[in-house]
Amino acid sequence: MKRQLHYHNPLLTDLYQITMAAGYFEAGKAEQESVFHLFFRSLPFNGGYAISAGLEDAVRWLEHFSFDDEVLSYLSSLKGNQGEPLFTPEFLEYLKGLRWSCDVDAMAEGTLVFPHQPILRVKGQLLQAQWVETALLNIINFQTLIATRAARIVGAASGDPVLEFGLRRAQGPDGGLMASRAAYIGGCAATSNVLAGHEFGIPVKGTHAHSWVMSFDDELSAFREYAEAMPDNCVLLVDTFDTLAGVEHAIEIGRELRQRGHQLAGIRLDSGDLAWLSKESRKRLDEAGFEDTAIVASNDLDEETIESLRNQGAKITVWGVGTRMVTGGEQSALGGVYKLGALRDEKAGWIPKMKLSEERVKVSQPGILQVRRFREGDQLIGDAIYDEERGCPAHPTLIDPSEPLRRKVIAEAAQGEDLLVPLYRKGELVAELPSLDVVRDHAAAQLTLLDSTIRRIDRPHRYPAGLESGLYNRKQELLDALET
C-alpha cells in the first residue's frame, strides 16, 4: 500500500546535511561518485541479534526526494549569522532540477543483522547520498529497534500470542504507527492501534478499560452490558475492584453467553501478582467448564518479566505488551550510523575512506562493503563483511573488528549468500517490495536458523560476524599509513 505522509519531504534532515550539500556544490564535488553504508556498532538490549526493519518506509521517503517551490522557498528564507541568505540562488536552482539518481543495495526487510554490517548501501552522487543520511537513519534505526524488541518478547512468550498495546505511550502519532508496523514484523500477532490496522493490514485486538466497569453501578452489570454489545469479542477486564471476584463475575457472564450461543473469549489481568492470579483464575475457569477461555495479561510487561512469569508456571495464554515494546524501554535508540566508505577519483578509481577514532569500535570500515552469510544445513554459522571490489574467498576467516582476537574460519561445507541486493539503480526502484506478512514470515524464518544460545534473553552467545581477513588486513594497512 503506497502512502504519502507529511514527512515524505527532503526537509526531513539535519541542517548540516544541507550546508554540506551547498559546500559540495560550491566545491564542484556535488556529483562525485560516493559510497555510504548504514549500520550500527552494538546490538540493542544486550541481545544476540537484531532484525532489520523500516526499509519499505525508507523507499517511500526516497520516492518523494524532489524540491518543489514550497521547499525551495523555505530554504531561500534561511539566513546566516550575518543576516545574509544561507544558500545561494545558484545552489537552490540546482536543487530545483534534482531527482534521486543513486543506487541502493539493502538487506531484505526482516533479515537478521549484526554489528558493523551495512543494512543498506547508497552509491551515487555525493550531494544526494549525503543528504539522505538523516532520514534513512531516523526510519531504519527506530523500526529495527522495535522489531528486535518485539522478537525478543515474542520469543520469551514461547508460542503464546503477543499483542502490541503501545499506542498511548508511543513517541507521538508517527512513532506509534511505525512501532506497530515494526512490532508486527518482530512477530506480534495483533495491535490495538486501529490506524495501523487500516494502513498495514495488521490484525487489531482490544478489550475494555477500567473506566467501562467504573461507569456502571456494579461490575456484574458492566460485564453483562459489554457481553451484550460484543458477544463474540468478549474479553473482560477483571481487576477493577477485586480480581478473583471479577473472575467469578466473568464466569457468570460466560454462562449467560453460552445460553445465547456465544463463548467467553477471555479475561484480562492488569495488576497484582500475575503468576498467582493467573493460576487461581485458570483453576476457577476450568472448574466452571471454561477451559478454552484465554487469560490475557498486561501491566508493563517485557521479555524478562514474561520469561520470569513462565518460569513461575503462570497460566497466561495471551500477552499484551505496550510501553516497553514501542518505546524500546531502557534503550530508546539503536545508535545506527551512516558513514562514507569510498569516493571515486577520475584517475585513481575508487579510493577507500575511513573514519578514525581513539575508540576501536568507532573506526569505520573502508571500501564498498557487502555481507556474505554462511550456513550449514539449517543453521547459520557466520557472516563476513567484505569489499566487493576485492571479492570474498569461498571459506573466509572472520575477524571481529572490535576484538581482533575473536576469529572464525568458515568450513568448506558452508554455503554463502550475499545479503545486500539491488533496490535502486540510477534512482529507479528495481525490486518489488514484499507485503508486510511476507516480511514478518521472513523474520520468523530467520530466527529459526539461529542457534538457541544466541536467541536467549540472558547473556546470549555471540554470533560469529566480522570482517573478512583481507578487508581487515587492508584496513590495518590504511591505519598504518594514516598514522605515519
Residue, then its C-alpha position, 0 to 999 in steps of 0.5 A: m500500500k503506497r502512502q504519502l505522509h507529511y514527512h515524505n519531504p527532503l526537509l526531513t534532515d539535519l541542517y548540516q546535511i544541507t550546508m554540506a550539500a551547498g559546500y559540495f556544490e560550491a566545491g564542484k564535488a556535488e556529483q562525485e561518485s560516493v559510497f555510504h553504508l548504514f549500520f550500527r556498532s552494538l546490538p540493542f538490549n544486550g541481545g544476540y541479534a537484531i532484525s532489520a526493519g523500516l526499509e519499505d518506509a525508507v523507499r517511500w521517503l526516497e520516492h518523494f526526494s524532489f524540491d518543489d517551490e514550497v521547499l525551495s522557498y523555505l530554504s531561500s528564507l534561511k539566513g546566516n549569522q550575518g543576516e545574509p541568505l544561507f544558500t545561494p540562488e545558484f545552489l537552490e536552482y540546482l536543487k530545483g532540477l534534482r531527482w534521486s539518481c543513486d543506487v541502493d543495495a539493502m538487506a531484505e526487510g526482516t533479515l537478521v543483522f549484526p554489528h558493523q554490517p551495512i543494512l543498506r548501501v547508497k552509491g551515487q552522487l555525493l550531494q544526494a547520498q549525503w543528504v539522505e543520511t538523516a532520514l534513512l537513519n531516523i526510519i531504519n534505526f527506530q523500526t529495527l529497534i522495535a522489531t528486535r524488541a518485539a522478537r525478543i518478547v515474542g520469543a520469551a512468550s514461547g508460542d503464546p500470542v503477543l499483542e502490541f498495546g503501545l499506542r498511548r505511550a508511543q513517541g507521538p502519532d508517527g512513532g506509534l504507527m511505525a512501532s506497530r508496523a515494526a512490532y508486527i514484523g518482530g512477530c506480534a500477532a495483533t495491535s490495538n492501534v486501529l490506524a495501523g490496522h487500516e494502513f498495514g493490514i495488521p490484525v487489531k485486538g482490544t478489550h475494555a478499560h477500567s473506566w467501562v466497569m467504573s461507569f456502571d453501578d456494579e461490575l456484574s452489570a458492566f460485564r453483562e452490558y459489554a457481553e451484550a454489545m460484543p458477544d463474540n469479542c468478549v474479553l473482560l477486564v477483571d481487576t477493577f475492584d477485586t480480581l478473583a471476584g471479577v473472575e467469578h463475575a466473568i464466569e457468570i457472564g460466560r454462562e449467560l453467553r453460552q445460553r445465547g450461543h456465544q463463548l467467553a473469549g477471555i479475561r484480562l489481568d492488569s495488576g497484582d501478582l500475575a503468576w498467582l492470579s493467573k493460576e487461581s483464575r485458570k483453576r476457577l475457569d476450568e472448574a466452571g467448564f471454561e477451559d478454552t477461555a484465554i487469560v490475557a495479561s498486561n501491566d508493563l510487561d517485557e521479555e524478562t518479566i514474561e520469561s520470569l512469569r513462565n518460569q513461575g508456571a503462570k497460566i497466561t495464554v495471551w500477552g499484551v505488551g505496550t510501553r516497553m515494546v514501542t518505546g524500546g524501554e531502557q534503550s530508546a535508540l539503536g545508535g545506527v550510523y551512516k558513514l562514507g566508505a569510498l569516493r571515486d577519483e577520475k584517475a585513481g578509481w575508487i579510493p577507500k575512506m575511513k573514519l578514525s577514532e581513539e575508540r576501536v569500535k568507532v573506526s569505520q570500515p573502508g571500501i564498498l562493503q557487502v555481507r556474505r552469510f554462511r550456513e550449514g544445513d539449517q543453521l547459520i554459522g557466520d557472516a563476513i563483511y567484505d569489499e566487493e571490489r576485492g571479492c570474498p574467498a569461498h571459506p573466509t576467516l572472520i575477524d571481529p573488528s572490535e576484538p581482533l582476537r575473536r576469529k572464525v574460519i568458515a568450513e568448506a561445507a558452508q554455503g554463502e549468500d550475499l545479503l545486500v541486493p539491488l533496490y535502486r539503480k540510477g534512482e529507479l526502484v528495481a525490486e518489488l517490495p514484499s507485503l508486510d506478512v511476507v516480511r514478518d514470515h521472513a523474520a520468523a524464518q530467520l530466527t529459526l536458523l539461529d542457534s538457541t544460545i544466541r536467541r536467549i534473553d540472558r547473556p546470549h552467545r555471540y554470533p560469529a560476524g566480522l570482517e573478512s581477513g583481507l578487508y581487515n588486513r587492508k584496513q590495518e594497512l590504511l591505519d598504518a599509513l594514516e598514522t605515519 
